[in-house]
């Protein structure tokens, strides 16, 4: 006979514990005792006291009397009893619930930029086994198929929305992922019942060189794929010449340079002033020293504690964020004397380094008083003017001017010359004639069109620039034409929504409203496309570095966002065009 512990033995031995009636009674008593004694305290060997009502009871060995007291005098509410029962009730997993869980899981992978392999993680499967023992977690392949289906459903919904739009604008930008693969993102912008819609169309891999011709092929294919090639009134992009060539020369689209990029170039011109550049350079080197030296950064923390200063980290100036120079100066001035204490401490900073890094009193004075900013401001202003001032009335045919005219906040064009105003109105008349000449609602505004909106952060900006009469109309002899009726009316406040105004006045200006839908949908910047970078950067992270390019687009599915107001002031669009 083999040993029961021998794994090779063919004999199986069961170890049995004999359970007698007394054992069962003792176990039951122990369970009751643990339950009952939570509500009673023992006074002596023969008396117990209820903790709930203070009543004393005789006690021998049985707890049945104590249990009876609790059930009679202190019954558990029925709702709690039911909840207790529900907590232990086994819920059977039906097909609809399993499908719901799978759908939410797929959505979670996409929304939370998780790797698809997440569903095969040991910890996640243990969690699901505890929460839903009967649920079978799908594998990576099944999840990928689900993601593809989710993408197709969203794409189908977006196609219907795009099909209903008469005109739209797009933004585009290129970026490089962690895997060094290059991608091009395209977003669309249009009105639906006078509500601005922004849609992420696609993020496609572009392994080819980013020449104007290759970019045109990618953008053209995207337009054809979404069925919007004949609806695009403008493409907004950065200042790169290859994108400009792709849109204006190859695709013959209205090409608009991103206002944010143009402003950045103008600001950079201001930074070229020696009085500013020297201070910025010295301040940047000082901040860099503390960022790269652990010894210096730790010493700064100690000095901050001694001087009772906030333990703030120094802020570095970033060229692509021109506002960061203000942040850098502000933080340096806040921490000036803690920095000086670190630089003068020879146990922390060498004398040679201190001489190189320490800013002069003049540098500190410049930051503190900001006197050179007056010259800097003028330089930026001159640069903006030279970049954005229209050179002749021919530029008035640009969609940016048309968009400003069709924005009831800025329709009187008081920021430009009389000649340009007249040219703009003449162009609008031509466009209206074109609309009337084309039957049905499929009329396409010609290649001179475009223009968006995004509200000015300072509502009185235009008033401060151009005077209190900025929103008042010029005296024009009315011939009851739409244009003249439109211009004769007073403009609306910059705090008001032009899309809302058009929705209320569409019946009064039937043709102009069609043009407004085409022109006011064009963003002033390419930021909508650039915003995808941060999300996409997470999508193509280290855990997802093996994603195929087609799955990057799948994990950035086509979506639309409701925008209740037109949030860009259209005069910014004009500036973005030059």
KOLKOL-517097 format. One record per residue (C-alpha): residue number from 1; chain; x, y, z. Coordinates in steps of 0.5 Angstrom, whole numbers. Layout:
  resi  chain      x      y      z
   NUM      A      X      Y      Z
...
END
This chain:
  resi  chain      x      y      z
     1      A      0      0      0
     2      A      3      7     -2
     3      A      4     13      2
     4      A     -2     18      2
     5      A      4     23      1
     6      A      7     19     -5
     7      A      6     23    -11
     8      A      7     16    -15
     9      A      2     12    -11
    10      A     -4     10    -14
    11      A     -8     10     -7
    12      A    -11     16     -5
    13      A    -13     17      2
    14      A    -18     22      5
    15      A    -17     25     11
    16      A    -23     26     15
    17      A    -25     30     21
    18      A    -31     27     25
    19      A    -36     32     26
    20      A    -41     30     32
    21      A    -48     34     34
    22      A    -44     37     40
    23      A    -39     40     35
    24      A    -44     43     31
    25      A    -48     46     37
    26      A    -42     49     39
    27      A    -40     52     33
    28      A    -47     55     32
    29      A    -47     58     39
    30      A    -40     61     37
    31      A    -43     64     31
    32      A    -49     67     35
    33      A    -44     69     41
    34      A    -40     73     37
    35      A    -46     76     34
    36      A    -50     77     41
    37      A    -44     80     45
    38      A    -43     86     40
    39      A    -50     88     43
    40      A    -49     86     50
    41      A    -44     87     56
    42      A    -43     82     62
    43      A    -44     85     68
    44      A    -42     79     72
    45      A    -42     71     71
    46      A    -50     71     72
    47      A    -52     78     69
    48      A    -51     82     62
    49      A    -53     89     60
    50      A    -56     91     53
    51      A    -52     96     50
    52      A    -58     99     46
    53      A    -63    100     52
    54      A    -59     99     58
    55      A    -64     93     61
    56      A    -60     88     65
    57      A    -62     80     64
    58      A    -60     74     68
    59      A    -55     70     64
    60      A    -53     62     65
    61      A    -50     59     59
    62      A    -55     60     53
    63      A    -55     66     49
    64      A    -62     65     46
    65      A    -66     70     51
    66      A    -61     75     49
    67      A    -62     74     42
    68      A    -70     74     43
    69      A    -69     81     46
    70      A    -65     84     40
    71      A    -71     81     35
    72      A    -76     84     39
    73      A    -74     90     42
    74      A    -69     92     37
    75      A    -71     89     30
    76      A    -66     90     24
    77      A    -70     95     19
    78      A    -73     91     13
    79      A    -69     95      8
    80      A    -63     93     11
    81      A    -65     86     12
    82      A    -66     86      4
    83      A    -60     90      3
    84      A    -56     84      7
    85      A    -60     79      3
    86      A    -58     83     -4
    87      A    -51     83     -2
    88      A    -50     76     -2
    89      A    -55     74     -8
    90      A    -51     71    -14
    91      A    -53     75    -20
    92      A    -53     71    -26
    93      A    -49     74    -32
    94      A    -53     75    -38
    95      A    -51     76    -45
    96      A    -53     84    -45
    97      A    -49     85    -39
    98      A    -43     82    -42
    99      A    -44     86    -48
   100      A    -44     92    -44
   101      A    -38     90    -40
   102      A    -34     89    -47
   103      A    -36     95    -50
   104      A    -34     99    -44
   105      A    -28     96    -43
   106      A    -26     97    -51
   107      A    -28    105    -50
   108      A    -24    105    -44
   109      A    -18    103    -48
   110      A    -19    108    -53
   111      A    -21    114    -48
   112      A    -15    113    -43
   113      A    -10    111    -48
   114      A     -9    104    -45
   115      A     -5     99    -49
   116      A     -9     94    -52
   117      A     -5     89    -48
   118      A     -8     92    -42
   119      A    -14     87    -43
   120      A     -9     81    -42
   121      A     -6     84    -36
   122      A     -6     79    -30
   123      A     -8     84    -25
   124      A    -14     87    -29
   125      A    -16     80    -30
   126      A    -16     78    -23
   127      A    -20     84    -22
   128      A    -25     82    -27
   129      A    -26     75    -24
   130      A    -27     78    -17
   131      A    -33     83    -20
   132      A    -36     78    -25
   133      A    -34     71    -24
   134      A    -38     69    -30
   135      A    -35     74    -35
   136      A    -30     72    -40
   137      A    -25     78    -41
   138      A    -23     78    -49
   139      A    -16     77    -51
   140      A    -12     83    -55
   141      A    -14     81    -62
   142      A    -22     81    -60
   143      A    -21     88    -57
   144      A    -17     90    -63
   145      A    -23     88    -67
   146      A    -28     92    -63
   147      A    -24     98    -63
   148      A    -24     98    -71
   149      A    -32     97    -70
   150      A    -32    103    -66
   151      A    -28    107    -71
   152      A    -33    105    -76
   153      A    -39    107    -73
   154      A    -36    114    -71
   155      A    -34    115    -78
   156      A    -41    113    -81
   157      A    -44    118    -76
   158      A    -39    123    -78
   159      A    -40    122    -85
   160      A    -47    124    -85
   161      A    -46    130    -81
   162      A    -41    132    -86
   163      A    -45    130    -92
   164      A    -51    135    -89
   165      A    -45    141    -89
   166      A    -45    146    -95
   167      A    -38    148    -93
   168      A    -33    147    -89
   169      A    -26    149    -87
   170      A    -20    144    -85
   171      A    -14    145    -81
   172      A     -8    141    -81
   173      A     -1    139    -78
   174      A      5    134    -78
   175      A      8    131    -72
   176      A     13    125    -70
   177      A     11    120    -65
   178      A     16    116    -60
   179      A     17    111    -65
   180      A     20    116    -70
   181      A     14    115    -75
   182      A     11    121    -78
   183      A      4    123    -78
   184      A     -1    128    -81
   185      A     -7    130    -77
   186      A    -13    133    -81
   187      A    -19    137    -77
   188      A    -26    139    -80
   189      A    -30    145    -78
   190      A    -37    147    -80
   191      A    -44    150    -78
   192      A    -50    145    -76
   193      A    -56    149    -75
   194      A    -51    155    -73
   195      A    -48    151    -68
   196      A    -40    150    -70
   197      A    -38    143    -70
   198      A    -31    141    -70
   199      A    -29    134    -72
   200      A    -22    130    -72
   201      A    -22    127    -79
   202      A    -16    123    -79
   203      A     -9    122    -76
   204      A     -5    118    -82
   205      A      2    116    -82
   206      A      6    119    -88
   207      A     13    116    -89
   208      A     14    120    -95
   209      A     18    126    -95
   210      A     14    132    -93
   211      A     14    136   -100
   212      A      9    140   -102
   213      A      7    135   -107
   214      A      7    129   -102
   215      A      3    133    -97
   216      A     -2    135   -103
   217      A     -3    128   -104
   218      A     -5    126    -97
   219      A     -9    132    -96
   220      A    -13    131   -102
   221      A    -14    123   -101
   222      A    -17    125    -94
   223      A    -22    130    -97
   224      A    -24    125   -102
   225      A    -24    119    -97
   226      A    -29    124    -93
   227      A    -33    126    -99
   228      A    -31    134    -97
   229      A    -27    136   -103
   230      A    -32    140   -106
   231      A    -34    143   -100
   232      A    -27    146    -97
   233      A    -27    153    -97
   234      A    -20    154    -93
   235      A    -14    150    -90
   236      A    -11    153    -84
   237      A     -4    151    -83
   238      A      3    153    -80
   239      A      8    158    -84
   240      A     11    152    -87
   241      A     12    153    -94
   242      A     11    146    -96
   243      A      4    146    -93
   244      A      3    153    -97
   245      A      5    150   -103
   246      A      1    144   -102
   247      A     -6    147   -101
   248      A     -5    153   -105
   249      A     -1    151   -111
   250      A     -3    143   -112
   251      A    -10    143   -109
   252      A    -12    150   -110
   253      A    -15    151   -104
   254      A    -15    158   -100
   255      A     -9    157    -96
   256      A     -9    161    -89
   257      A     -3    161    -84
   258      A     -4    160    -77
   259      A     -5    166    -73
   260      A     -1    163    -67
   261      A      5    162    -71
   262      A      5    169    -75
   263      A      4    172    -68
   264      A     10    168    -65
   265      A     14    170    -71
   266      A     13    177    -70
   267      A     14    176    -62
   268      A     21    173    -64
   269      A     23    179    -68
   270      A     22    183    -61
   271      A     26    178    -58
   272      A     32    180    -63
   273      A     33    187    -59
   274      A     40    187    -56
   275      A     37    190    -49
   276      A     32    184    -49
   277      A     36    179    -52
   278      A     42    180    -47
   279      A     37    179    -41
   280      A     33    173    -43
   281      A     40    170    -45
   282      A     43    171    -38
   283      A     36    169    -34
   284      A     35    163    -38
   285      A     43    161    -37
   286      A     41    162    -29
   287      A     35    158    -29
   288      A     38    152    -33
   289      A     44    152    -28
   290      A     39    150    -23
   291      A     35    145    -27
   292      A     41    141    -29
   293      A     45    142    -22
   294      A     42    137    -17
   295      A     47    141    -12
   296      A     44    148    -14
   297      A     37    146    -14
   298      A     37    143     -7
   299      A     41    149     -4
   300      A     36    153     -7
   301      A     30    149     -3
   302      A     34    150      4
   303      A     35    158      2
   304      A     28    158      1
   305      A     26    155      8
   306      A     31    160     11
   307      A     29    166      8
   308      A     21    163      9
   309      A     20    164      1
   310      A     15    159     -3
   311      A     19    153     -5
   312      A     18    155    -12
   313      A     22    152    -18
   314      A     25    157    -23
   315      A     21    157    -29
   316      A     25    156    -36
   317      A     23    161    -42
   318      A     21    157    -48
   319      A     21    160    -55
   320      A     15    157    -57
   321      A     11    160    -51
   322      A     13    167    -52
   323      A      9    168    -45
   324      A     14    164    -42
   325      A     19    170    -41
   326      A     14    173    -37
   327      A     13    167    -32
   328      A     21    166    -32
   329      A     22    174    -30
   330      A     17    174    -25
   331      A     19    167    -22
   332      A     27    170    -22
   333      A     25    176    -18
   334      A     21    173    -13
   335      A     27    168    -12
   336      A     32    174    -13
   337      A     35    173     -6
   338      A     35    166     -5
   339      A     39    165    -12
   340      A     44    170     -9
   341      A     45    166     -3
   342      A     46    160     -7
   343      A     51    163    -12
   344      A     55    166     -6
   345      A     56    160     -2
   346      A     62    157     -4
   347      A     61    150     -2
   348      A     55    150     -7
   349      A     57    155    -13
   350      A     65    156    -15
   351      A     67    163    -16
   352      A     68    162    -23
   353      A     61    159    -24
   354      A     58    165    -20
   355      A     61    170    -24
   356      A     58    167    -30
   357      A     51    166    -28
   358      A     50    172    -23
   359      A     46    177    -27
   360      A     48    184    -26
   361      A     44    190    -22
   362      A     42    193    -29
   363      A     39    186    -31
   364      A     35    185    -25
   365      A     33    193    -26
   366      A     31    191    -33
   367      A     27    185    -31
   368      A     24    189    -25
   369      A     22    195    -28
   370      A     21    193    -35
   371      A     22    199    -39
   372      A     25    196    -45
   373      A     19    193    -46
   374      A     16    199    -49
   375      A     21    199    -54
   376      A     20    191    -55
   377      A     12    193    -55
   378      A     13    198    -61
   379      A     18    193    -65
   380      A     12    187    -64
   381      A      7    192    -66
   382      A     11    194    -72
   383      A     13    187    -74
   384      A      5    185    -74
   385      A      3    191    -78
   386      A      9    190    -83
   387      A      6    182    -83
   388      A     -1    184    -83
   389      A     -2    190    -87
   390      A     -6    189    -94
   391      A     -2    192    -99
   392      A     -7    193   -104
   393      A    -15    192   -105
   394      A    -14    186   -108
   395      A    -12    183   -102
   396      A    -19    185   -100
   397      A    -22    179   -104
   398      A    -18    174    -99
   399      A    -23    170    -95
   400      A    -21    173    -88
   401      A    -24    180    -90
   402      A    -30    177    -92
   403      A    -31    173    -86
   404      A    -30    180    -82
   405      A    -35    183    -86
   406      A    -40    177    -85
   407      A    -38    178    -77
   408      A    -44    183    -75
   409      A    -39    185    -69
   410      A    -34    187    -74
   411      A    -38    188    -81
   412      A    -36    196    -81
   413      A    -29    194    -82
   414      A    -26    200    -79
   415      A    -19    197    -78
   416      A    -18    198    -85
   417      A    -18    203    -91
   418      A    -24    206    -95
   419      A    -22    203   -101
   420      A    -21    196    -98
   421      A    -28    196    -95
   422      A    -31    198   -102
   423      A    -27    192   -105
   424      A    -30    187   -100
   425      A    -37    189   -101
   426      A    -36    189   -108
   427      A    -33    182   -107
   428      A    -39    180   -103
   429      A    -44    182   -109
   430      A    -40    178   -114
   431      A    -41    172   -109
   432      A    -48    173   -108
   433      A    -49    173   -115
   434      A    -45    167   -116
   435      A    -50    164   -111
   436      A    -56    166   -114
   437      A    -53    163   -121
   438      A    -53    156   -118
   439      A    -59    152   -117
   440      A    -60    148   -111
   441      A    -56    148   -104
   442      A    -50    145   -107
   443      A    -47    152   -109
   444      A    -40    152   -108
   445      A    -36    159   -106
   446      A    -31    160   -110
   447      A    -23    159   -108
   448      A    -23    166   -105
   449      A    -27    164    -99
   450      A    -26    163    -92
   451      A    -26    166    -85
   452      A    -27    163    -78
   453      A    -29    166    -71
   454      A    -26    165    -64
   455      A    -28    171    -59
   456      A    -24    176    -57
   457      A    -22    175    -50
   458      A    -22    183    -48
   459      A    -29    185    -51
   460      A    -27    192    -51
   461      A    -21    191    -55
   462      A    -24    194    -62
   463      A    -27    200    -58
   464      A    -20    201    -55
   465      A    -17    201    -62
   466      A    -22    204    -66
   467      A    -26    208    -62
   468      A    -33    208    -59
   469      A    -36    208    -66
   470      A    -33    202    -68
   471      A    -40    198    -68
   472      A    -44    204    -72
   473      A    -46    203    -79
   474      A    -44    208    -84
   475      A    -49    212    -88
   476      A    -51    209    -94
   477      A    -56    210    -99
   478      A    -61    204    -98
   479      A    -63    200   -104
   480      A    -66    195   -100
   481      A    -61    190   -102
   482      A    -58    185    -97
   483      A    -51    188    -97
   484      A    -54    195    -96
   485      A    -59    193    -91
   486      A    -54    189    -87
   487      A    -49    195    -87
   488      A    -54    200    -85
   489      A    -55    196    -78
   490      A    -51    197    -72
   491      A    -46    192    -70
   492      A    -47    188    -64
   493      A    -42    187    -58
   494      A    -36    183    -59
   495      A    -39    179    -53
   496      A    -44    177    -57
   497      A    -44    170    -61
   498      A    -45    172    -69
   499      A    -47    165    -70
   500      A    -53    166    -65
   501      A    -54    173    -69
   502      A    -54    169    -76
   503      A    -59    164    -73
   504      A    -64    169    -71
   505      A    -63    174    -77
   506      A    -62    168    -83
   507      A    -69    169    -85
   508      A    -68    177    -86
   509      A    -61    175    -90
   510      A    -62    169    -94
   511      A    -56    169    -98
   512      A    -51    173    -94
   513      A    -53    168    -88
   514      A    -51    162    -93
   515      A    -44    166    -94
   516      A    -43    167    -87
   517      A    -44    159    -86
   518      A    -38    158    -91
   519      A    -34    164    -88
   520      A    -35    164    -81
   521      A    -33    156    -80
   522      A    -25    157    -81
   523      A    -21    157    -75
   524      A    -16    163    -74
   525      A    -11    158    -72
   526      A     -9    151    -73
   527      A     -9    149    -66
   528      A    -15    144    -67
   529      A    -10    140    -71
   530      A     -4    141    -66
   531      A     -8    139    -60
   532      A     -9    132    -63
   533      A     -1    132    -61
   534      A     -2    131    -54
   535      A     -7    126    -54
   536      A     -3    122    -60
   537      A      3    122    -56
   538      A      0    118    -51
   539      A     -3    114    -56
   540      A      4    112    -59
   541      A      7    112    -52
   542      A     12    106    -50
   543      A      7    101    -48
   544      A      4    102    -55
   545      A     10    103    -59
   546      A      8     97    -63
   547      A      2    100    -66
   548      A      1     99    -73
   549      A      0    106    -76
   550      A     -7    104    -78
   551      A     -9    103    -71
   552      A     -6    110    -69
   553      A    -12    113    -73
   554      A    -17    108    -70
   555      A    -15    110    -63
   556      A    -16    117    -65
   557      A    -23    116    -68
   558      A    -27    121    -72
   559      A    -31    125    -67
   560      A    -35    131    -67
   561      A    -35    137    -61
   562      A    -41    142    -60
   563      A    -39    149    -60
   564      A    -44    153    -57
   565      A    -41    160    -59
   566      A    -36    162    -65
   567      A    -30    163    -60
   568      A    -25    167    -65
   569      A    -26    174    -66
   570      A    -26    174    -74
   571      A    -21    180    -74
   572      A    -16    176    -72
   573      A    -17    172    -78
   574      A    -15    178    -82
   575      A     -9    178    -79
   576      A     -7    171    -80
   577      A     -8    171    -87
   578      A     -1    176    -88
END
